[in-house]
Amino acid sequence: MTNAVNVGLIGCGSMGSELARAVKRGDAGPARIVGLFDEYAPGRHALAEELGAGEGSGPAEFDDVSDLIAHPELDLVIECASQVAVVAHAEAVLSAGVSMLVMSSGALTSGDFMRSVSSISAKTGAHIYVPSGAVGGIDTLRAARPLLESVTIVSTKPPIALSGAPGFADFEDAEITSPTVIFEGTASEAVSLFPANVNVAATVSLAGLGPDATKVKVVADPNSPGNVHEINAVSRAGKFSFRFENVPHETNPKTSFLAVLAAIETLRSICEPGLRIGN
């Protein structure tokens, strides 16, 4: 058994809470939550109490991310908030020599921002981790990257899962009764229009051809079996197709349950040395 990895959490909503509960159960290996930050103080406090703060054994609460970063025992920050939170805090986290697990991978599709955090990471030795999220096949795309010719991802979701996204604004009051294409374009364009919905597309693009060359289609379908993602890649090493029918998370229909499991597995790989399958 290795020493526990001390984790600070940015974002205490459904995703962050599920991840924190998994850590408490021991599902993520030798890890413990030592600090919580969320702008919504009641939600942050409720999670702290659930994790044992009232018993004196739970995480500390912070009103400012800079105070969380300054925690003397902090090893890793996990972002479960938004692309905005990644842009606002990643550089400070990494500059402090603290590694970061990023759930809102759409933030990394900005070339300037990606270059900045990569440079800081190289200087301080802090790592940037991005879980595979609600899809698989990421290892395949990374392995075939030099030979890739095209990558397309089609994300099909029930309309409720897209509600509130800027890219869905024209459809909010429409009655969608059959599969309807909401967006077609690049991953770069998609991440700003669907910030809570297409982190999958961002991750696929980062693993493969990049945000500007990865094609994305977003479809609203009231009869969709869940959050469905289809990836098609063409390369000189072969043609690859992947389809994932994900069950939405019970407390957040915009997020697939698999995305939570992928985050837990990524954290486990950080905390537990030994055999790793894939990259």
PASEBA-1860 file (N, C-alpha, C; in nm, 3 decimals):
! residues 279
1> MTNAVNVG> 0.084/-0.119/0.000/0.000/0.000/0.000/0.087/0.124/0.000 ~ 0.059/0.215/-0.091/0.133/0.339/-0.097/0.067/0.443/-0.005 ~ 0.138/0.554/0.019/0.077/0.661/0.094/-0.041/0.717/0.015 ~ -0.142/0.764/0.089/-0.261/0.816/0.023/-0.228/0.940/-0.058 ~ -0.292/0.953/-0.174/-0.284/1.073/-0.256/-0.388/1.171/-0.202 ~ -0.345/1.288/-0.161/-0.433/1.389/-0.103/-0.494/1.475/-0.213 ~ -0.626/1.475/-0.219/-0.699/1.534/-0.331/-0.777/1.657/-0.287 ~ -0.769/1.762/-0.367/-0.855/1.878/-0.353/-0.954/1.880/-0.467
9> LIGCGSMG> -1.079/1.910/-0.437/-1.186/1.901/-0.536/-1.239/2.040/-0.568 ~ -1.240/2.075/-0.697/-1.303/2.197/-0.744/-1.434/2.158/-0.811 ~ -1.545/2.190/-0.747/-1.676/2.152/-0.800/-1.737/2.041/-0.717 ~ -1.846/2.073/-0.648/-1.910/1.976/-0.559/-2.052/1.942/-0.604 ~ -2.074/1.949/-0.734/-2.204/1.911/-0.790/-2.217/1.760/-0.800 ~ -2.298/1.713/-0.894/-2.324/1.569/-0.904/-2.199/1.490/-0.938 ~ -2.120/1.539/-1.034/-1.998/1.469/-1.073/-1.896/1.468/-0.960 ~ -1.869/1.584/-0.903/-1.772/1.592/-0.794/-1.814/1.511/-0.674
17> SELARAVK> -1.943/1.515/-0.641/-1.992/1.441/-0.525/-1.979/1.291/-0.545 ~ -2.013/1.243/-0.665/-2.000/1.100/-0.691/-1.855/1.055/-0.683 ~ -1.765/1.138/-0.734/-1.624/1.104/-0.730/-1.574/1.103/-0.585 ~ -1.618/1.201/-0.506/-1.578/1.207/-0.365/-1.629/1.086/-0.288 ~ -1.751/1.043/-0.317/-1.806/0.924/-0.250/-1.726/0.800/-0.286 ~ -1.684/0.792/-0.412/-1.604/0.677/-0.455/-1.471/0.674/-0.382 ~ -1.412/0.792/-0.363/-1.287/0.799/-0.288/-1.309/0.753/-0.145 ~ -1.417/0.799/-0.083/-1.445/0.761/0.055/-1.466/0.610/0.068
25> RGDAGPAR> -1.530/0.548/-0.033/-1.552/0.403/-0.031/-1.424/0.325/-0.055 ~ -1.321/0.391/-0.105/-1.197/0.322/-0.138/-1.192/0.271/-0.280 ~ -1.290/0.310/-0.364/-1.296/0.261/-0.501/-1.184/0.317/-0.588 ~ -1.123/0.427/-0.547/-1.018/0.489/-0.627/-0.879/0.460/-0.572 ~ -0.867/0.361/-0.487/-0.738/0.327/-0.432/-0.703/0.416/-0.313 ~ -0.575/0.424/-0.279/-0.534/0.502/-0.162/-0.538/0.653/-0.188 ~ -0.655/0.708/-0.180/-0.675/0.851/-0.198/-0.765/0.902/-0.087 ~ -0.754/1.030/-0.058/-0.846/1.092/0.037/-0.870/1.236/-0.003
33> IVGLFDEY> -0.992/1.281/0.017/-1.028/1.419/-0.013/-0.990/1.506/0.106 ~ -0.901/1.602/0.084/-0.855/1.687/0.194/-0.912/1.828/0.186 ~ -0.967/1.868/0.069/-1.018/2.003/0.057/-1.125/2.014/-0.050 ~ -1.221/2.103/-0.028/-1.331/2.124/-0.121/-1.347/2.271/-0.153 ~ -1.369/2.300/-0.281/-1.406/2.436/-0.322/-1.525/2.427/-0.416 ~ -1.624/2.511/-0.390/-1.737/2.531/-0.481/-1.795/2.668/-0.448 ~ -1.828/2.744/-0.551/-1.884/2.877/-0.526/-2.019/2.868/-0.457 ~ -2.089/2.754/-0.473/-2.216/2.733/-0.405/-2.187/2.672/-0.268
41> APGRHALA> -2.179/2.758/-0.168/-2.136/2.715/-0.035/-2.225/2.608/0.028 ~ -2.360/2.614/0.015/-2.443/2.510/0.076/-2.413/2.369/0.021 ~ -2.393/2.360/-0.110/-2.360/2.231/-0.169/-2.225/2.181/-0.123 ~ -2.130/2.272/-0.117/-1.995/2.236/-0.069/-2.001/2.188/0.075 ~ -2.077/2.258/0.157/-2.087/2.222/0.299/-2.157/2.088/0.317 ~ -2.261/2.064/0.238/-2.332/1.936/0.247/-2.240/1.820/0.214 ~ -2.157/1.836/0.111/-2.065/1.729/0.075/-1.960/1.710/0.183 ~ -1.910/1.820/0.238/-1.811/1.809/0.346/-1.868/1.732/0.464
49> EELGAGEG> -1.992/1.760/0.499/-2.056/1.690/0.611/-2.072/1.542/0.579 ~ -2.111/1.513/0.455/-2.128/1.373/0.413/-1.996/1.297/0.420 ~ -1.887/1.366/0.393/-1.755/1.302/0.394/-1.694/1.296/0.534 ~ -1.765/1.350/0.633/-1.720/1.334/0.771/-1.667/1.457/0.838 ~ -1.689/1.576/0.780/-1.635/1.697/0.841/-1.692/1.719/0.980 ~ -1.820/1.685/0.998/-1.882/1.704/1.129/-1.824/1.615/1.236 ~ -1.757/1.508/1.192/-1.695/1.416/1.286/-1.547/1.446/1.305 ~ -1.500/1.551/1.238/-1.360/1.589/1.251/-1.266/1.514/1.161
57> SGPAEFDD> -1.322/1.432/1.071/-1.235/1.351/0.985/-1.251/1.384/0.837 ~ -1.335/1.481/0.805/-1.363/1.512/0.666/-1.274/1.620/0.611 ~ -1.299/1.662/0.487/-1.214/1.762/0.421/-1.242/1.903/0.471 ~ -1.144/1.990/0.451/-1.161/2.131/0.482/-1.237/2.198/0.367 ~ -1.311/2.303/0.400/-1.381/2.381/0.298/-1.305/2.511/0.273 ~ -1.305/2.551/0.146/-1.232/2.674/0.109/-1.323/2.766/0.030 ~ -1.315/2.896/0.060/-1.391/2.997/-0.012/-1.316/3.048/-0.134 ~ -1.188/3.013/-0.144/-1.105/3.061/-0.254/-1.013/2.949/-0.300
65> VSDLIAHP> -1.001/2.933/-0.430/-0.917/2.825/-0.483/-0.771/2.843/-0.443 ~ -0.725/2.968/-0.430/-0.586/2.991/-0.392/-0.556/2.932/-0.255 ~ -0.655/2.935/-0.165/-0.635/2.875/-0.033/-0.632/2.723/-0.041 ~ -0.714/2.667/-0.130/-0.710/2.522/-0.151/-0.574/2.480/-0.205 ~ -0.523/2.554/-0.303/-0.393/2.522/-0.363/-0.282/2.528/-0.259 ~ -0.298/2.615/-0.160/-0.195/2.633/-0.057/-0.200/2.527/0.052 ~ -0.298/2.437/0.044/-0.307/2.330/0.145/-0.175/2.254/0.149 ~ -0.112/2.242/0.265/0.023/2.186/0.272/0.033/2.039/0.233
73> ELDLVIEC> -0.078/1.967/0.235/-0.073/1.823/0.205/-0.123/1.790/0.065 ~ -0.159/1.891/-0.012/-0.225/1.868/-0.141/-0.132/1.804/-0.244 ~ -0.178/1.696/-0.308/-0.103/1.629/-0.414/-0.167/1.646/-0.551 ~ -0.300/1.654/-0.552/-0.374/1.649/-0.679/-0.502/1.730/-0.666 ~ -0.533/1.810/-0.768/-0.660/1.880/-0.775/-0.744/1.815/-0.885 ~ -0.870/1.788/-0.853/-0.963/1.734/-0.952/-1.067/1.841/-0.982 ~ -1.078/1.876/-1.110/-1.177/1.975/-1.153/-1.302/1.905/-1.200 ~ -1.414/1.934/-1.135/-1.544/1.880/-1.174/-1.646/1.993/-1.185
81> ASQVAVVA> -1.602/2.106/-1.235/-1.688/2.224/-1.234/-1.729/2.268/-1.374 ~ -1.635/2.317/-1.453/-1.668/2.373/-1.585/-1.539/2.408/-1.658 ~ -1.554/2.435/-1.789/-1.440/2.483/-1.866/-1.389/2.616/-1.810 ~ -1.481/2.699/-1.763/-1.443/2.828/-1.706/-1.351/2.808/-1.586 ~ -1.383/2.710/-1.502/-1.302/2.683/-1.384/-1.163/2.635/-1.423 ~ -1.153/2.555/-1.528/-1.022/2.507/-1.573/-0.936/2.626/-1.617 ~ -0.993/2.712/-1.699/-0.919/2.829/-1.748/-0.879/2.921/-1.633 ~ -0.967/2.932/-1.535/-0.942/3.025/-1.424/-0.834/2.974/-1.329
89> HAEAVLSA> -0.822/2.842/-1.313/-0.740/2.791/-1.202/-0.627/2.696/-1.240 ~ -0.630/2.638/-1.360/-0.531/2.535/-1.394/-0.388/2.587/-1.388 ~ -0.364/2.706/-1.439/-0.228/2.758/-1.441/-0.174/2.777/-1.299 ~ -0.259/2.824/-1.207/-0.216/2.842/-1.069/-0.189/2.709/-1.000 ~ -0.276/2.610/-1.027/-0.257/2.477/-0.968/-0.124/2.417/-1.013 ~ -0.101/2.417/-1.142/0.020/2.357/-1.197/0.145/2.435/-1.157 ~ 0.133/2.568/-1.149/0.247/2.650/-1.108/0.291/2.619/-0.965 ~ 0.197/2.571/-0.884/0.228/2.534/-0.746/0.289/2.394/-0.738
97> GVSMLVMS> 0.308/2.330/-0.854/0.364/2.195/-0.855/0.265/2.087/-0.822 ~ 0.136/2.121/-0.829/0.029/2.027/-0.797/-0.031/1.974/-0.928 ~ -0.043/1.843/-0.940/-0.101/1.784/-1.060/-0.252/1.810/-1.064 ~ -0.311/1.795/-1.183/-0.453/1.827/-1.198/-0.520/1.726/-1.289 ~ -0.636/1.677/-1.245/-0.720/1.590/-1.325/-0.835/1.676/-1.377 ~ -0.845/1.688/-1.509/-0.940/1.779/-1.572/-1.056/1.702/-1.632 ~ -1.177/1.727/-1.581/-1.296/1.665/-1.637/-1.349/1.746/-1.755 ~ -1.342/1.878/-1.747/-1.395/1.966/-1.852/-1.288/1.987/-1.958
105> SGALTSGD> -1.263/1.882/-2.036/-1.151/1.883/-2.130/-1.170/1.983/-2.242 ~ -1.291/2.034/-2.261/-1.313/2.134/-2.365/-1.225/2.256/-2.349 ~ -1.187/2.286/-2.226/-1.101/2.402/-2.202/-0.966/2.386/-2.269 ~ -0.923/2.264/-2.288/-0.790/2.238/-2.342/-0.785/2.246/-2.494 ~ -0.899/2.271/-2.557/-0.900/2.282/-2.704/-0.851/2.418/-2.751 ~ -0.836/2.513/-2.659/-0.775/2.641/-2.695/-0.625/2.622/-2.706 ~ -0.572/2.649/-2.826/-0.430/2.625/-2.850/-0.341/2.704/-2.756 ~ -0.372/2.832/-2.736/-0.290/2.916/-2.649/-0.292/2.866/-2.505
113> FMRSVSSI> -0.411/2.830/-2.457/-0.423/2.783/-2.319/-0.352/2.648/-2.303 ~ -0.368/2.560/-2.399/-0.303/2.430/-2.391/-0.151/2.445/-2.389 ~ -0.099/2.534/-2.471/0.045/2.557/-2.471/0.092/2.613/-2.338 ~ 0.012/2.699/-2.278/0.049/2.759/-2.150/0.056/2.655/-2.040 ~ -0.049/2.574/-2.026/-0.050/2.476/-1.917/0.054/2.366/-1.941 ~ 0.078/2.332/-2.067/0.180/2.231/-2.097/0.319/2.283/-2.061 ~ 0.343/2.411/-2.087/0.471/2.470/-2.052/0.492/2.474/-1.902 ~ 0.389/2.511/-1.829/0.398/2.514/-1.683/0.420/2.374/-1.629
121> SAKTGAHI> 0.348/2.278/-1.684/0.362/2.140/-1.641/0.505/2.090/-1.660 ~ 0.565/2.124/-1.774/0.702/2.083/-1.802/0.801/2.144/-1.703 ~ 0.774/2.267/-1.662/0.865/2.337/-1.570/0.855/2.284/-1.427 ~ 0.732/2.256/-1.382/0.711/2.219/-1.242/0.708/2.069/-1.218 ~ 0.686/1.992/-1.325/0.675/1.847/-1.308/0.537/1.802/-1.270 ~ 0.442/1.896/-1.260/0.304/1.859/-1.231/0.239/1.800/-1.356 ~ 0.153/1.701/-1.337/0.090/1.632/-1.449/-0.050/1.687/-1.475 ~ -0.093/1.675/-1.602/-0.230/1.706/-1.641/-0.294/1.574/-1.685
129> YVPSGAVG> -0.399/1.533/-1.617/-0.466/1.408/-1.649/-0.604/1.439/-1.708 ~ -0.640/1.368/-1.818/-0.772/1.383/-1.878/-0.832/1.243/-1.891 ~ -0.939/1.212/-1.816/-1.003/1.081/-1.829/-1.063/1.062/-1.967 ~ -1.087/0.937/-2.004/-1.147/0.909/-2.134/-1.294/0.950/-2.140 ~ -1.355/0.972/-2.023/-1.492/1.021/-2.020/-1.593/0.916/-2.061 ~ -1.691/0.956/-2.142/-1.804/0.869/-2.175/-1.780/0.783/-2.298 ~ -1.654/0.769/-2.342/-1.624/0.687/-2.459/-1.500/0.603/-2.433 ~ -1.475/0.511/-2.524/-1.350/0.436/-2.527/-1.282/0.463/-2.660
137> GIDTLRAA> -1.179/0.386/-2.689/-1.109/0.402/-2.816/-1.004/0.511/-2.814 ~ -0.985/0.577/-2.699/-0.888/0.686/-2.691/-0.746/0.635/-2.715 ~ -0.715/0.518/-2.660/-0.582/0.460/-2.683/-0.558/0.435/-2.831 ~ -0.661/0.389/-2.901/-0.648/0.363/-3.045/-0.617/0.491/-3.122 ~ -0.689/0.597/-3.090/-0.666/0.724/-3.159/-0.526/0.777/-3.130 ~ -0.482/0.765/-3.007/-0.348/0.813/-2.973/-0.241/0.733/-3.047 ~ -0.261/0.600/-3.053/-0.163/0.515/-3.118/-0.156/0.543/-3.268 ~ -0.272/0.570/-3.329/-0.278/0.590/-3.475/-0.263/0.736/-3.515
145> RPLLESVT> -0.242/0.825/-3.419/-0.243/0.969/-3.447/-0.159/1.010/-3.568 ~ -0.035/0.961/-3.583/0.045/1.006/-3.698/-0.012/0.963/-3.832 ~ -0.100/0.863/-3.830/-0.153/0.806/-3.954/-0.299/0.841/-3.978 ~ -0.359/0.919/-3.888/-0.501/0.951/-3.900/-0.527/1.043/-4.020 ~ -0.638/1.015/-4.089/-0.680/1.098/-4.202/-0.809/1.173/-4.171 ~ -0.898/1.112/-4.093/-1.021/1.180/-4.054/-1.075/1.116/-3.927 ~ -1.138/1.200/-3.843/-1.205/1.153/-3.722/-1.336/1.229/-3.710 ~ -1.445/1.154/-3.694/-1.578/1.213/-3.678/-1.644/1.154/-3.555
153> IVSTKPPI> -1.710/1.238/-3.477/-1.788/1.190/-3.364/-1.928/1.245/-3.373 ~ -2.026/1.156/-3.360/-2.168/1.193/-3.360/-2.222/1.167/-3.220 ~ -2.269/1.271/-3.154/-2.327/1.258/-3.020/-2.477/1.279/-3.029 ~ -2.552/1.177/-2.989/-2.698/1.181/-2.991/-2.750/1.175/-2.849 ~ -2.832/1.272/-2.812/-2.882/1.280/-2.674/-3.030/1.318/-2.674 ~ -3.102/1.282/-2.568/-3.238/1.333/-2.553/-3.234/1.486/-2.541 ~ -3.337/1.554/-2.589/-3.336/1.701/-2.584/-3.310/1.758/-2.445 ~ -3.360/1.693/-2.341/-3.339/1.745/-2.205/-3.192/1.753/-2.169
161> ALSGAPGF> -3.112/1.663/-2.227/-2.969/1.662/-2.197/-2.896/1.778/-2.263 ~ -2.959/1.839/-2.365/-2.897/1.951/-2.436/-2.954/2.086/-2.391 ~ -3.062/2.082/-2.318/-3.128/2.205/-2.275/-3.034/2.294/-2.194 ~ -3.036/2.422/-2.225/-2.950/2.518/-2.156/-2.821/2.548/-2.227 ~ -2.783/2.465/-2.323/-2.660/2.490/-2.398/-2.682/2.603/-2.497 ~ -2.584/2.693/-2.516/-2.599/2.801/-2.614/-2.633/2.750/-2.753 ~ -2.576/2.636/-2.790/-2.602/2.581/-2.923/-2.740/2.522/-2.939 ~ -2.815/2.511/-2.829/-2.950/2.455/-2.834/-3.057/2.563/-2.822
169> ADFEDAEI> -3.014/2.687/-2.813/-3.106/2.798/-2.785/-3.222/2.805/-2.884 ~ -3.195/2.783/-3.012/-3.300/2.793/-3.113/-3.399/2.678/-3.106 ~ -3.368/2.576/-3.026/-3.455/2.458/-3.020/-3.524/2.442/-2.885 ~ -3.498/2.535/-2.792/-3.551/2.521/-2.656/-3.703/2.507/-2.653 ~ -3.770/2.584/-2.735/-3.917/2.582/-2.735/-3.975/2.498/-2.847 ~ -3.890/2.430/-2.922/-3.938/2.348/-3.033/-3.978/2.209/-2.984 ~ -4.076/2.152/-3.049/-4.116/2.014/-3.018/-4.037/1.920/-3.108 ~ -3.941/1.851/-3.050/-3.856/1.759/-3.126/-3.914/1.619/-3.113
177> TSPTVIFE> -3.960/1.564/-3.222/-4.026/1.433/-3.220/-3.947/1.325/-3.291 ~ -3.840/1.364/-3.358/-3.757/1.267/-3.431/-3.612/1.316/-3.427 ~ -3.516/1.231/-3.464/-3.376/1.273/-3.460/-3.354/1.402/-3.539 ~ -3.297/1.502/-3.473/-3.278/1.634/-3.533/-3.135/1.679/-3.514 ~ -3.068/1.712/-3.624/-2.930/1.760/-3.617/-2.931/1.901/-3.561 ~ -2.863/1.920/-3.450/-2.856/2.049/-3.383/-2.731/2.127/-3.424 ~ -2.626/2.053/-3.454/-2.498/2.118/-3.484/-2.412/2.027/-3.570 ~ -2.341/2.086/-3.664/-2.235/2.019/-3.739/-2.119/2.116/-3.753
185> GTASEAVS> -2.000/2.071/-3.719/-1.884/2.158/-3.730/-1.762/2.090/-3.670 ~ -1.669/2.170/-3.621/-1.548/2.115/-3.562/-1.560/2.107/-3.410 ~ -1.469/2.033/-3.350/-1.466/2.025/-3.204/-1.441/2.161/-3.142 ~ -1.358/2.242/-3.207/-1.331/2.377/-3.157/-1.458/2.459/-3.147 ~ -1.543/2.447/-3.248/-1.669/2.522/-3.248/-1.767/2.463/-3.148 ~ -1.767/2.332/-3.134/-1.866/2.266/-3.049/-1.848/2.294/-2.901 ~ -1.724/2.307/-2.855/-1.701/2.318/-2.711/-1.758/2.448/-2.652 ~ -1.765/2.553/-2.731/-1.822/2.678/-2.680/-1.974/2.678/-2.687
193> LFPANVNV> -2.030/2.606/-2.784/-2.175/2.601/-2.800/-2.241/2.500/-2.707 ~ -2.166/2.395/-2.670/-2.220/2.290/-2.584/-2.120/2.259/-2.472 ~ -2.092/2.356/-2.386/-1.983/2.340/-2.288/-2.002/2.226/-2.189 ~ -2.127/2.187/-2.163/-2.150/2.079/-2.067/-2.181/1.947/-2.135 ~ -2.175/1.945/-2.269/-2.220/1.828/-2.341/-2.116/1.759/-2.428 ~ -2.013/1.831/-2.471/-1.924/1.774/-2.572/-1.779/1.765/-2.523 ~ -1.759/1.746/-2.392/-1.624/1.718/-2.346/-1.571/1.590/-2.411 ~ -1.662/1.499/-2.444/-1.623/1.378/-2.517/-1.556/1.415/-2.649
201> AATVSLAG> -1.618/1.505/-2.723/-1.561/1.547/-2.852/-1.426/1.613/-2.832 ~ -1.414/1.691/-2.725/-1.286/1.757/-2.697/-1.178/1.653/-2.669 ~ -1.211/1.553/-2.587/-1.113/1.450/-2.553/-1.072/1.370/-2.677 ~ -1.171/1.336/-2.759/-1.141/1.263/-2.884/-1.050/1.346/-2.972 ~ -1.076/1.475/-2.981/-0.994/1.561/-3.067/-0.852/1.574/-3.013 ~ -0.837/1.584/-2.882/-0.703/1.596/-2.823/-0.623/1.468/-2.841 ~ -0.692/1.354/-2.843/-0.623/1.227/-2.863/-0.585/1.203/-3.008 ~ -0.658/1.268/-3.099/-0.638/1.239/-3.241/-0.587/1.356/-3.323
209> LGPDATKV> -0.671/1.407/-3.412/-0.629/1.506/-3.511/-0.624/1.648/-3.460 ~ -0.677/1.672/-3.342/-0.682/1.808/-3.290/-0.820/1.868/-3.305 ~ -0.850/1.974/-3.229/-0.985/2.032/-3.225/-1.034/2.089/-3.358 ~ -0.943/2.142/-3.439/-0.986/2.207/-3.564/-1.010/2.108/-3.677 ~ -0.957/1.988/-3.665/-0.970/1.889/-3.773/-1.066/1.776/-3.738 ~ -1.116/1.774/-3.615/-1.210/1.670/-3.572/-1.352/1.717/-3.599 ~ -1.428/1.637/-3.673/-1.565/1.674/-3.710/-1.663/1.625/-3.603 ~ -1.761/1.712/-3.572/-1.857/1.682/-3.466/-1.999/1.706/-3.518
217> KVVADPNS> -2.087/1.613/-3.485/-2.230/1.631/-3.511/-2.305/1.607/-3.381 ~ -2.396/1.696/-3.346/-2.479/1.682/-3.227/-2.623/1.663/-3.271 ~ -2.686/1.556/-3.223/-2.822/1.520/-3.263/-2.910/1.512/-3.139 ~ -3.027/1.575/-3.145/-3.127/1.561/-3.039/-3.230/1.457/-3.084 ~ -3.253/1.357/-2.999/-3.346/1.249/-3.033/-3.424/1.211/-2.908 ~ -3.556/1.238/-2.905/-3.634/1.204/-2.786/-3.640/1.055/-2.757 ~ -3.610/0.974/-2.857/-3.613/0.828/-2.839/-3.474/0.767/-2.824 ~ -3.375/0.851/-2.804/-3.239/0.800/-2.786/-3.233/0.712/-2.662
225> PGNVHEIN> -3.165/0.598/-2.669/-3.155/0.508/-2.553/-3.071/0.564/-2.440 ~ -3.011/0.678/-2.460/-2.925/0.741/-2.360/-2.839/0.844/-2.430 ~ -2.723/0.870/-2.374/-2.625/0.957/-2.439/-2.538/0.870/-2.529 ~ -2.562/0.878/-2.659/-2.497/0.787/-2.755/-2.386/0.862/-2.828 ~ -2.269/0.800/-2.832/-2.154/0.858/-2.903/-2.102/0.757/-3.003 ~ -2.086/0.800/-3.127/-2.031/0.715/-3.233/-1.906/0.782/-3.289 ~ -1.796/0.711/-3.283/-1.668/0.763/-3.332/-1.626/0.683/-3.454 ~ -1.592/0.753/-3.561/-1.542/0.687/-3.682/-1.409/0.752/-3.720
233> AVSRAGKF> -1.307/0.669/-3.734/-1.174/0.718/-3.768/-1.121/0.643/-3.889 ~ -1.058/0.716/-3.978/-0.992/0.657/-4.094/-0.844/0.690/-4.086 ~ -0.763/0.588/-4.102/-0.618/0.608/-4.097/-0.549/0.512/-4.192 ~ -0.420/0.534/-4.211/-0.343/0.443/-4.295/-0.317/0.311/-4.223 ~ -0.351/0.306/-4.093/-0.338/0.182/-4.018/-0.469/0.103/-4.017 ~ -0.575/0.161/-4.070/-0.704/0.094/-4.074/-0.817/0.190/-4.046 ~ -0.940/0.136/-4.051/-1.060/0.211/-4.018/-1.115/0.161/-3.885 ~ -1.155/0.255/-3.799/-1.198/0.218/-3.664/-1.332/0.284/-3.634
241> SFRFENVP> -1.424/0.205/-3.579/-1.555/0.257/-3.542/-1.588/0.213/-3.401 ~ -1.641/0.307/-3.322/-1.678/0.278/-3.184/-1.816/0.338/-3.158 ~ -1.901/0.265/-3.087/-2.034/0.314/-3.051/-2.057/0.290/-2.902 ~ -2.106/0.393/-2.834/-2.129/0.383/-2.690/-2.270/0.435/-2.659 ~ -2.351/0.349/-2.600/-2.484/0.388/-2.555/-2.478/0.400/-2.403 ~ -2.464/0.522/-2.356/-2.442/0.545/-2.214/-2.570/0.578/-2.139 ~ -2.578/0.526/-2.018/-2.688/0.561/-1.929/-2.655/0.697/-1.866 ~ -2.745/0.794/-1.874/-2.718/0.924/-1.811/-2.706/0.909/-1.660
249> HETNPKTS> -2.625/0.994/-1.600/-2.614/0.993/-1.455/-2.748/1.031/-1.394 ~ -2.784/0.963/-1.285/-2.918/0.980/-1.230/-2.947/1.120/-1.180 ~ -2.844/1.196/-1.143/-2.867/1.332/-1.093/-2.829/1.439/-1.194 ~ -2.777/1.399/-1.310/-2.737/1.498/-1.410/-2.748/1.436/-1.549 ~ -2.858/1.459/-1.621/-2.876/1.396/-1.752/-2.776/1.441/-1.857 ~ -2.705/1.550/-1.832/-2.604/1.597/-1.927/-2.477/1.513/-1.920 ~ -2.461/1.434/-1.814/-2.340/1.357/-1.791/-2.371/1.207/-1.795 ~ -2.286/1.132/-1.861/-2.302/0.986/-1.864/-2.240/0.924/-1.740
257> FLAVLAAI> -2.302/0.816/-1.694/-2.251/0.744/-1.578/-2.108/0.696/-1.604 ~ -2.080/0.659/-1.730/-1.946/0.611/-1.764/-1.841/0.717/-1.740 ~ -1.876/0.844/-1.756/-1.779/0.952/-1.734/-1.731/0.953/-1.588 ~ -1.823/0.924/-1.496/-1.786/0.915/-1.355/-1.693/0.796/-1.333 ~ -1.727/0.682/-1.392/-1.644/0.563/-1.377/-1.505/0.584/-1.436 ~ -1.498/0.655/-1.550/-1.368/0.682/-1.612/-1.281/0.769/-1.523 ~ -1.344/0.865/-1.455/-1.268/0.952/-1.364/-1.215/0.872/-1.246 ~ -1.298/0.782/-1.194/-1.255/0.697/-1.082/-1.137/0.610/-1.124
265> ETLRSICE> -1.146/0.553/-1.244/-1.038/0.466/-1.293/-0.909/0.545/-1.316 ~ -0.922/0.666/-1.368/-0.803/0.749/-1.387/-0.737/0.781/-1.253 ~ -0.818/0.815/-1.153/-0.764/0.844/-1.020/-0.699/0.719/-0.961 ~ -0.761/0.604/-0.983/-0.704/0.479/-0.932/-0.567/0.453/-0.995 ~ -0.554/0.482/-1.124/-0.426/0.458/-1.192/-0.318/0.553/-1.140 ~ -0.360/0.671/-1.095/-0.265/0.765/-1.036/-0.219/0.717/-0.898 ~ -0.314/0.663/-0.823/-0.288/0.627/-0.682/-0.220/0.492/-0.664 ~ -0.241/0.401/-0.758/-0.191/0.265/-0.742/-0.088/0.231/-0.849
273> PGLRIGN> 0.037/0.214/-0.813/0.139/0.172/-0.910/0.118/0.027/-0.950 ~ 0.183/-0.014/-1.054/0.172/-0.153/-1.096/0.127/-0.163/-1.241 ~ 0.066/-0.276/-1.274/0.024/-0.305/-1.410/-0.080/-0.206/-1.459 ~ -0.057/-0.150/-1.580/-0.155/-0.065/-1.644/-0.179/-0.119/-1.785 ~ -0.306/-0.135/-1.820/-0.340/-0.182/-1.952/-0.373/-0.061/-2.039 ~ -0.307/-0.046/-2.153/-0.326/0.070/-2.237/-0.232/0.181/-2.196 ~ -0.256/0.300/-2.249/-0.167/0.414/-2.223/-0.193/0.475/-2.088
END
